[in-house]
């Protein structure tokens, strides 16, 4: 059954098109085609073995970038349906938003950014949003007619959540909104906040499962404590693991309802007639002030008690070292790289970017293996 779209939604038949012209799809919309291309991309499959918070080998039940992306897509589609905006575009953006992430999550990104800025100061460093766009525009190799996935403008626009003016000037059409002070589509705005809903709430679940945070600590967080008490009242005597799941489920539901209702009210106030009016308006997708405050409180709690937990910090410190040591080894001796990534006569900037592409594309376990190949004498004959 076709979704009924509001006039301010992104309509697939009115897309601004692709970088390379292609015949229209016969049995699906342009945005459905984008979603399908993303799902079949190598970079998407690699997300299964890339860190969310816990490195892949630390446990089979912890979330990865792949499960996180699927969870974002589910939450974002629910909100998109409530607002009568394009579910297919929303899903495509959600599934692609982390394609450029390095191994080891933000620790890997920070290390790679520092390496680039240190060795090649004019390289502008590394940022995973820009790398996600680079993956879908250039690095995926599936088609004979073009590099990348040749996605629609609207999908590419949604992938690029933020960007400096200097970088935006080099990106052509997808960078124009940062120069003009415009907003992306509602579908992109929804996905951005649903990403936050997913990682805040599911990091609670993983943090409790790991034992690095406790239920007692979480009683100081208003949004958790309220929903925990609701779950206890509804299911007295239920075992703890299921009570946690009930609490997280209720928190997500509260945030989705609040986001939907507050955004709907803002849309009614502004009354955009089409997607261009959405772009010209202030950001329309947001939580109410009270839920925004509670969400910020939860995020701060996770930062201070989970992401900065000494056991997590030990792993992230190792991750930074792995990325840094590989990057400098490859810069010092480019011949250590697979031939595809060697830029022996192209200058340090081009070589540094190729090394960043190589490292960013690694999974956690492949990065650890490659590091051992480079530095551990006991694996010198490994191939």
PyMOL commands that set and color helices and strands:
alter all, ss='L'
color gray80, all
select helices_A, chain A and resi 12-14+30-39+42-49+56-58+65-83+87-96+105-119+121-123+128-139+153-159+165-168+172-180+186-210+215-218+222-234+240-270+275-280+289-307+310-332+334-336+339-341+348-360+364-375+377-379
alter helices_A, ss='H'
color red, helices_A
deselect
rebuild
show_as cartoon
